[in-house]
């Protein structure tokens, strides 16, 4: 749900006439087993259409260890796994893209067509070819040949031929989503993400992204501001993330931050940036970022010694890193992440020791600036030699060597206040194997999946023994692909993929690494990597100012900040909304308030949010006719506010009524003490009466209580039971009460909370 690439494609495809793009995600372990047992095919989220009924199924290959999950989804979709088995027209066309497609061979027996590179323009040409084929009587072979003629597509049926990576010349000319699908539940990156640039000029020799996303391209400041405004209006998110491989190179970064901070002032919307190079961190930048609140901060030295960073062409000094950390601590950051790699070319044990030394120096810097405990999280990952990088010829360290180095660092951090996280060496060596593999690995992936390997990318479910068994069955030494050193004259499996960067340039970079020679930032000097179009900003003299149109239309410019009103809302929570937790409901309503432009008051402190408080939480899975929340707003309350909210709220959530309350009104949680539930017994004959309550026991915290201590009344109407639950010395969950009272699980019944009361001269609603 968080992946920006999928959001972009979803947006572009659904704008094409006669095209409908829907989402399908891999089900989790328990659901997978249930579907297999009951022969239920995997379906889309939007229309519940089975996967096999779509014309085209596309996978985004972001991580090599997710390959078995692709096979599992095809299997659950009741689609043959290998393209040779899908050659007739009755099966969907299976396509794939993403960074892993830069070496498509390990998945080449399962995918009909790979898109190498960027999809915004190529996907439009592909759809046109598919539409024309669908109207014809031609066979699938004709379609596959036609797709192979589109620049950027590799089609295994046609065979290996030079396939040029596809990329867009200008980010301004491609569409960007400002109305993404909004999840009700929390996702990993729950925020607006805006790609401000694509490509990276730094030239780090280990980095595949720095090669396969060349050239460097910028999105204009006006476009970024427009996207941010529309996105917050359409989503209500509380954070905007400006995405870039090298955000510090964006020439108008300070101006963009100033404009967005000004526009979102008072809305509780914060800005966040991805990992920033230490030499780009300044006091002014940090002060602008924390204007609303301090978001997380990651610094990636990659290597702890200056010599080894020279090998990588990571041109940072120890002084740069210490200075950046010092500025962070000065500006109030108390939690930073550091990222290092091990197993790098020319690495020595002294380089490994420097990771501990550097981190401890940063901890000393933190204590000097803050005089308090700082959370420093250190992540260590083994180096993965990726295709199309200068280090593609260099083999990975052996498993034993990787483990030795990880254990050394882990022991160095014992009894310290530094949080260490090391990547599983088995996962790393498998990732390198799949990254550098050829078509022979298809059979190993297939066998591993047959053995039960599905979620290799998740550490909790990764099982290396299944991969070992797959190697034994196929006779293929998978791990040799990771550790093999290639010579410059060797043919590499992925050589037929023309990434755009000349192989001679990569060889030159490899040689310079071992000679500790520096390559300049692309924005300073072009070293001729082979990319013909490169939008480099070699400095700028023009200055941009906040557009007058923005200043005149600030969302809160006409607000009466001297006048505050307290409003109590009553709403329903029914249908699918009953599955939202209280936290998820709070996040949803907060977003809706922002989308409706309700002038809410923000809390003070580290994480400003609307001053909103909810009544007693409703258990997940239970509906309600009357739920409450209190909100503090600026100015007088307007009747139109409720209409605005109800137009945006999803089905199952609706404001029933509202009222102005006194600021001194007791909070909902302190006032409410009685809860009325209606239980539909679904025709079951239940032997329960008010007289029998004194004989019923309920267990709480290993103690038995008479149910009358939590239950005030029971009324029976045909197939329905109405109960009133009371707060007392003990508080029982409705599921516990129902099970004790009726001997049934709450999951087997329809339960609805219909009223809540507090006492004020009598029992009254809030």
Beta strands, then each sheet from edge to edge (+ up, - down):
strand 1: 56-60
strand 2: 93-97
strand 3: 113-115
strand 4: 153-154
strand 5: 163-164
strand 6: 192-195
strand 7: 197-198
strand 8: 217-218
strand 9: 239-243
strand 10: 270-273
strand 11: 298-302
strand 12: 335-342
strand 13: 375-382
strand 14: 418-422
strand 15: 497-498
strand 16: 564-573
strand 17: 612-614
strand 18: 623-634
strand 19: 653-661
strand 20: 672-680
strand 21: 697-700
strand 22: 703-706
strand 23: 711-717
strand 24: 720-726
strand 25: 750-759
strand 26: 763-764
sheet 1: 1+ 2+ 3+ 4-
sheet 2: 5+ 15+
sheet 3: 6+ 9+ 10+
sheet 4: 7+ 8-
sheet 5: 11+ 12+ 13+ 14+
sheet 6: 17+ 18- 16+ 19-
sheet 7: 17+ 18- 25- 20+ 24- 23+
sheet 8: 17+ 18- 25- 26+
sheet 9: 21+ 22-
end
